[in-house]
Amino acid sequence: MNNLKKKTTRMKALMDFVEQSIKNLTTENFSTNFQISLDKIAEIHGIKKELAQKYGINNIAKYDPEMLIKAKLIEESYDNTIEKFRNELKKTESQLFNINKQKKITNYFR
């Protein structure tokens, strides 16, 4: 049982780190922070898999239901962040397209 407590505490710490990392993502630090977050998520999945094999996923959920809620919130935060960056990329693409169109029009009138 002591092992379960240590592992769940480690998972919570990793989840907190990932949550903060995702919240603090910017275009400048995206590549490094996002990769670090993915590495931490992989570590969380490894711990979860190990605990699921040893104790069963239902027992882990009963032991610490807050952890499942936190995981869901992180997933939503991750999805929202990806959507935000996707929208920014689309906006930039649209601006580039309009700039190129204006450039062509200007060249046409010369």
Helices and strands as residue ranges (DSSP letters): H 2-23, H 30-55, H 57-63, H 65-109
